[in-house]
Amino acid sequence: MKQHQYQVKVEWTGNQGNGTKNYKSYKRDYDISGVEKTATILGSSDPSFLGDKTRYNPEDLLVSSLSSCHMLWYLHLCAVNKIIVTEYVDNAKGIMSESKNGSGSFKEVTLHPTVTVTDESMVQKAAELHEEANKMCFIANSCNFEINHQAKILVSKV
């Protein structure tokens, strides 16, 4: 079996001079970077856990990983099946349940892709390929919660 390796650097940037002296003495901010990556992702925890709402939290990144992996497989499958996609936008949503002890887990993620194709004859197959993309998605295959799709297929008016 072929294996791939991924490496990122996560660096905590939230020390305000006292380290983790107590729960409120530090920021939850961090930077994600990688070799040969041109941008740094600014992260924090969810605002419910004293994080910065203007930064991405790990839960956002999990949902975006599912959405982008699905999209990339979907576009590949469309190309192979001669379905011409001109636009793809997903407003993905995830639901996480928090336990009494503060831990938690995702219960589901629903992808809401709006896909635009060039011809009405492509609509049915374009809709069907979301199921196949889910089966192929590396991230979806690594999750132990439900991943749903509520796709909308449009035809471009060009």
Secondary structure as UniProt FT lines:
FT   STRAND          9..12
FT   TURN            19..20
FT   TURN            23..24
FT   STRAND          30..33
FT   TURN            35..36
FT   STRAND          41..43
FT   HELIX           47..49
FT   TURN            53..54
FT   HELIX           58..80
FT   TURN            81..82
FT   STRAND          85..90
FT   STRAND          93..98
FT   TURN            100..101
FT   STRAND          104..111
FT   STRAND          113..117
FT   HELIX           120..122
FT   HELIX           123..136
FT   TURN            138..139
FT   HELIX           140..142
FT   STRAND          146..149
FT   STRAND          152..155
//
